[in-house]
Amino acid sequence: MKKIFKFALGIEYNGSNYHGWQKQKQFPNTIQQHVENAISMIANHNIEIFCAGRTDIGVHSIGQVIHFETIATRKIRSWILGINSLLPKDIVITWIIPVIKEFHARFSAISRKYYYILYNSQYRTGILNQLVTQYKYNLDIKKMNKAAKYLIGENDLTSFRSVKCQSNSSYRRIMHLNIKRYNNYIIIDIKANSFVYHMVRNIVGCLLEIGSNYKKEIWLLELLKKKDRTKAAITVKPNGLFLVEIEYPKKFNIPYFNNLNFLFNL
């Protein structure tokens, strides 16, 4: 019997040109499909990959983690260079490490963290237009941060999940939700044990209503109690949403790199 090797990988991607992460028969242009095809060619046999968090259409990542099993033996450098040579320019493997049998990219994760990046200006940005969401109106960051505190902890987030969400439970535990401004850029930083469908984008939509002074801070608590998606704000665009970090128990030695640091000194 051939020995089976298990690897964890870090992936960055610009999701603008893809039909989300998850492979689908009717939409072959997905990030998962591209990555599986590339790894399979280097391994010289069919590979199935498992990710930490399935990102939606147009959503980006600098911290996605996946794992796969293989009977192929390759040097770490050969895996990375080989896979990247077969991937589109806007998808890249940033690291790869061997992991123990018990590791699972999704089920071993303790938490996930997302950034939603707003470009708060009347005029659009030319360079980062696909990587941020423009918001033209003034935002009161203090009000947004005060309101955000109502969501900290474990709550029923029915008001903030899509009606298309297939999760069995609407309860999630938000560990932190912070809003910071860096000149024209506003970063909404949210960390939770896991996320329901469109959760970040729906929360951001509500925070924009509060930051624009259309709603009071207490409105977020009212929405939480109502458990009614129709009472909340619109779902904002996916452009500014980044999966930035997956946290695992230390025993797995999973690396973490935040390549947005150079932009915002985070």
N, C-alpha and C positions, 0 to 999 in steps of 0.2 A: 504493500500500500504506500502510495506517495505521500510525503509529508505536506501538510497544509499550513501555509503561512498566512498570518492576518496582519493587515496594515491599516493605520489611520492616516488620513491625509487632510491638509488644510487647503481650501479653495477660495480664490477671489474671482468675482465675476461682475461684469456690468450687465444687468438683466434687461436692458432696453430692447435688445434685438431678439429676445427669446419668449417662448410661451410658458414662462415659469420654470420651476425646477423639475417637477415630476414628469417623467416620460408618459406619453399618451399616444395611442395608436393613430388617432386622428390629427395629432399635432406633433410631428417628429422633431421639430426644431425646439427641443427643450435642453436645458443644461445637463440634466441627468443623462439624457441620451448621448450627448456629445462626449461626456466624461466616460461613460461606460464603454462606448465604442473605442475611445483612445486607449483606455487601460486594457481592454480585451486584445487589442492589436499588439501591445507591448508584452502582455502575458502569454499571448499565443493560444488563448482559450477564452471562452465566454465568461465575462465577469458581471456580477450583480453588485451594485453599490447601495449602501444605506446611509442616509444623511441625518444630521441632527435636527434640521428644521426645513420644511418644504416652503420655499419662498414663492410668492405669487408672480404673475406676469409683471415685468418691469421693475421688480425689486432686486436690489444689488446685495453683494456680500463681500466682506473682507475677512469673515471669520467662520465661514461654513466648514463643518467637519464631516467627513464621511469615513466609512470603513469598507474593506472588501477582503475576501479570502482568495488565495491563489495557490497553485502547486508550482508556479514558476519561481525560479531563483534569479534575482537580479540585484545588482548593487543599488543602494539608495539613489546615488547620483544618476544611474541609468534609468531608474523608474521615473524620476522627476524630468530629466531632459527628454526622455522618450515620450512620455505622456504629453508634455507641453508642446513638443514638436508637432503633435497631431491635433491639438486643440485650436479653436478659433482664437484670434488675438485678444478677445475680451473675456476669455476664461483662462485661468492659470492655476496650476498646482504650486503652492508656496512652500510646503514641507510634507514629508512622509516619514513615519516611524513605525517600527514593528510594535504590535500590542499583544497583550495576553488574550487568551481565548474568551475570557469573561467580558471583554470590552464590547460595547455596542454604541455606535455614534448617537443614536436617539435615546435609548433606554438607560444608558449610563449617565446621561447629562443631568447636572444639578439645576442649571439655569441657562437661559438664553438672554442676550442683550441686543437691543436694537437702537440705532440712532435714526431719527427723522430730521432731515436737514432742510430748513426753510431759507430761502433767499429773500429777505425782507426789504424790498426796494420797489419803487415804481417802475424801474427799468430792469429788464431781464439781463442775465449774465450770458455772455457768449460762449465761454469755455466750459462751464459746468451745467449747461442748461438741461442735460439729461440726468444729472446726478443730484439735482435739488428741485424743490418745488417753490416757485415764486409766489410770494404773498405781498400784495402792494400796500396794504394798510398798516398803520402803526399798531404795534403790539405791546401790551403792558405785561412784561415778563414777571413782575412781582405777583400780579393777580393770577397768572397762569400757574406759578409755583404754589401759591396758597391753595388753589383749587386742586392741584395734583395730589396734595396730601390726603384727600378724601379717598383716593384709590389705593393707598398703601395697605398691604396686608392681603389676606385671603377673602375674596368676595365673589358673589355671583355676578358675572360680567355680561349678562344677557343683553343689556342695553348697548354693549360695545362689540358685539360679535355679529357677523353677517348672518342673514336668515338662511344662507346656503351652508353654514357651518355644520359639519358632520360629527363633531366631537360629542361624545356621550355626556359630558359635563361642561357646564358653563362656568364652573368655579376655577379661578386661577389665583396664584399668590404673587402680587407685585411687590418686589423687594425695594426698588427705588424708581422714582419718576422725577427727573430734574430737567429744568429748562434753563439754558444759558445762551447769552448773546456774545458773538465774536464779530464786531463791526456789523456788516449787513447779514451775517449768517446767524441763524438761531438753531441750536441743537437741542432736540428733545430726546433725552436719554432715558430709556425704559428697560428695566430688568425684571424678569419674572421667571417662575419655575418652568412655565411653558405658555404658549399663546393660542387663543382661539382665532378663527379665521377673520381677518381684517381688523383684529383687535387694536393694533397700534394706529392704523389709519383712521379708525373711528374715534379713538381717544383724541388724536391730534385734531380732528375736525371739531370736536367739542371744545378743546383748549383754545382754538382759534376764535371761537365765538366769545369766549370769556376774555381772551387777550384783546379783542377788538371792542370790548365794552358793550357787546350786544346782550351778554348774559352775565349774571353775578356768579361769584365763586361757588356759592352753595348749590347752584344748578347741577354741578357734577355729582354731588351727593344725592340730589333728588333723582337724577337719572339712574344712579346706582340702585336706589330703592324701588324705582318703578319697574325695573327689569323689562323694559319695552324699547326695542331698537328703533321703532318709529318715532319716538319722542326725542331722539338724539340728533346730532348734526350729521351732515353728509360725510361720506367716506372720501378722504382726500386722495390725491393722485399717488401712485406708487413711486414716482420719480425720486423722491428724497429719502426713501426708506432703505436702510442698510442693516443686514444681519452682521453684527460686529464681534460677538464673542459667545462661545459656548463654554460653560464651566463644567469641569469634571472632577471627581475625587482625585486627590493628588497622586494616588497609587498608580494611575494610568500615565502620568507624566506627559500629558497633552500640552503642547506649546501654545502660546498666545501672542499674537502680534497685532497691533493696532496701527494700520498704515494711514489712518486719518490724523495721526498725531502731528505730522509735519504741517498740516493745514491749520489746525485749531489749537495746538499746544495743549491737548487734552491729557 
